[in-house]
């Protein structure tokens, strides 16, 4: 299974290379701050989407999407949360949200900074932002591949 992971798209235009990559995935996970329902619909036209609300989302999105998501995909336990505290605390905030929950991967956003780090056998994965020109060091998205209980995670620079 191939999962494309995005976050912090903020209703901004989406790069063509990102849209092409999303069409090749089996599932899209959006870790918050897609910001409006039209952007959500754009992703849903491409593939199935699992998404959470972000701190900057409009009320329609907040009504439709959960604050956090927890699900299994091919035996891999995945937690998704955006974040709402200062961006420098995004990793600590994500860890706190799934403390005591059996997860293999915690996907989060909010900081606009890509991260792919394993701590205590849990992968903490922030895809960065594919289109932020203010806070992101570079445009990026994430890719998770699950094959027979093996998990490979990568940050892809656009």
N, C-alpha and C positions, 0 to 999 in steps of 0.2 A: 504494500500500500504506500502511495506517495501522497504526503500531506503538505500543501503550501501554507505557510504561516505569514500573516501580515498584521500590522498594527499601525496606529497613528497615521491614518490616511487623511483625516481631517477635511473631508469633502473637496480635496484638491484633485486636479487631473491625475489620472493614473498612467504611469509609463507603459508604452506599448509592449516593451519587453516583459514587464510584470504580467500584463494581461495574457500574453502568449504562454508564459510559464504556468499561470493559474489554470489555463485550459488543458494542460498536460497532467495536472494533479487529479487524484481521486477524491480529495476533500480539501476545502479551504477552511482554515481557522483564522478568524479575525480577533485579535486580542484588544479590541476597544479603540475608541475615538475614530470610528468611521464617520460619526457626527450626524448624518441625515439618512432618512429612509431610502432616498434615491441611490445613494452609494451602496447601501445594503442590497438593494434590488440589482444593481450592476453586478455585484459578486454572485448573487443567487442565479443570475442568468447564465453564469459560466459553469458552476458546479454546486454541489451541496455545500452549505456553509454552517459552521458552528461559530457563533460570535457572542461576545459579551459587550455590554455598554461601557463606555469610557466616561471620564469626568467632564468631557467637553461635548458630549452628545446632546442633541436636542430632545425635548420631552417625548416626542413620538418614538424615538429610538429607545429611550429609557423605559418606556411603557412596554415595548416589544421584546427587548433583550434582557437577560438576567445580568446581575452584577458579577456573578462568577458561574463557571460551568465545570462539571466533572463528568467524565464519561470514559468508557473503554473502547479502544479501537484495536482489533486483532490481538486482544490480550494485554495491551499496553494501557495503563491507567494514566489519564491526562487531565490535568487541572488547568483552567484558563481564567485569568483575572487581569484586569487592566491596571488599576492602581489609582490612588487619589491623594496621596501624601506628597511632600516635596519629591521631585524627580530623582534626587540623589539617593532617596530611600526606596526606590522602586524594587530592588531585589529583596531587601528585608521585608518589605510590605507583602510581596508575593509569597515569600517563605511563610510568613505569619498566616496568610489566608488558608494555607493547606497544612498547617501544623497538626499533626496527629491523624492525617488522612494518608492512606496508602496511595502514593502517586509515583509514577516512573518519570513523568515529565511535568514541569510547571511552566506554562507559557504565560508571558506577561508583556505589557507594553509600558506606556506612560513616559519613559525616559527618552525615547527616540534613539537610544543607543543600543546597538546590537550586542548580544551576549549569548554565549553558548558554553555553559560551564556545568560540570558535574561536581556535586557536593553530597557526601554521604549517600551515594548511589542514586541520587535524584538529579535529573538534568534540568537546569534552569535555563530557559530559552526565551530570549527577547529578539524578535526579528528586526528591530530597528524601525525605520520608516522608509517607504519607497519613494517619498515625494516631499519630505520636509526640507526646506532650504534654510531654516533658521537654527535648529538645535542639533540635527543629525550630522555626524562627521562625514557620512556618505549615505547614499540611497541604498536600501537593502530590503530583502525579505528572507524568510527562512524556508528550509525544506527538511522535512522529516520523512525518512523511509523506514518502514517496518517490514521485516522479512523474517518469518519463523522466529519470533521473539527477539530478534536482533534489531536494535534501534540505531540508526545513523542520523545525526543532525548536522545541518550545515547552514551557515549564513551565506547568502548569495548577494554580492554587490552588483548593483545595476549600473 
